[in-house]
Amino acid sequence: MAQSIDSELAELRANALLRQLREVDSPQQPTLELAGRKLLNFSSNDYLGLATEPVLRNAAKQAIDEYGVGAGASRLICGTLSPHMRLEERLADFKRTEAALVFSSGYATAVGTIGALMHKDDVVILDKLCHASLIDGARMSGAHVRVYPHNHLGKLESHLQWAHENYPEARVLVVTESVFSMDGDWAVLPEIVDIKRRYGAMLMLDEAHAVGVIGLNGRGLADQLGVAGEVEIQMGTLSKALGVSGGYVCGSRRLIDLLINRARSFIFSTAPPPAMAAAALAAVEFMLTPAGENRRQVLRRNLAHFASEMPMLFTGDKKLQSAIIPIILGSSEKAIESSQMLAEKGFFVPAIRYPTVARDAARLRVTISAKHTPKQISALCEQLRGLLK
Ligand SMILES: *Cc1c(COP(=O)(O)O)cnc(C)c1O
């Protein structure tokens, strides 16, 4: 046993695919303290700087004083505390849906939701670049799984046609992210909505990297493109731009009632800490304030600044559409080397490798936050330009 584990680890190391934890000894902010060194952080999904925001911290502290630290039981036993209910009401209101349900993580949301809805002989159709949580949910559901190349509408339609011919009675679910987590680009949402409607399929949209960043008050891409009302299952996380932790689904009352009864990652898991729910509620409320709008404007300015210094990354059909900028380098070795070189210069930009992305598409993944200064962004761009030469 020990020997076989050692050889598996050795193989990962030989292929430049071994991953290790790095201890960060500071809060999540543009300057990180890593192994005693200060590094400029261009790797976080805390796009608006809410992870350290005073109103969120205070909401969490207050909830701890009032409700303690642990929820004590699963939601269906006695773990549903007032902060969970207030958060779900606010999320439904924010996304303009009848109801919402919160899970302990985005991962648990994806796996639990797809598993609750889809059964053997149903059909799940996913974009090839969907997050692992969506793929795992589809696989674990036992339904037939079909994958279409990224944003490939023709292939999506042929899968829907196949499902219609072979499983006319089945539930059919199309799953896509709105902003793709490792590429930063958008799903071709209006077209996907049109196709799924023609085939009577449901659409599950994961707005993990769009909520807080895109759309009026940060409601997400579906809102921005005017198709939110057509998305049956609006999923997102509370752990990225919202700065806290957890995941949610917004949708019809009947969808949420079904999830409460069938989503195993919801039913068989202790309710999230009340402080988490209270902080997330403060985050959603922050989105609606002028301060929230200002934060999004600063982020957009920072992104425009990055794009103006790195025009070579945005040629042809490559546009800057989110706070995520991939710099595709190819091999894992090249990505690791580049990441290490940047670390030596004082910048933390992670190398993203297989299995997170395809084997030959290893990359640096730069993320920009509203908390970066233009000077910090210029300093990074100078290093990146050197690297790309
Ligand atoms: C991060 C992420 C998740 C998982 O959310 P967590 O809250 O981190 O568990 C799900 N989907 C996408 C697209 C993500 O990027």
The ligand as a Gaussian input file, in Angstrom:
#p B3LYP/6-31G(d) Opt

LIG

0 1
 C      -15.392000      27.566000      -7.423000
 C      -16.451000      26.989000      -8.290000
 C      -17.395000      26.108000      -7.765000
 C      -17.311000      25.585000      -6.366000
 O      -17.634000      26.541000      -5.431000
 P      -17.041000      26.456000      -3.962000
 O      -17.894000      27.383000      -3.194000
 O      -15.615000      26.889000      -4.045000
 O      -17.168000      25.034000      -3.528000
 C      -18.425000      25.697000      -8.588000
 N      -18.494000      26.101000      -9.872000
 C      -17.563000      26.922000     -10.405000
 C      -17.691000      27.339000     -11.833000
 C      -16.517000      27.383000      -9.643000
 O      -15.591000      28.167000     -10.183000

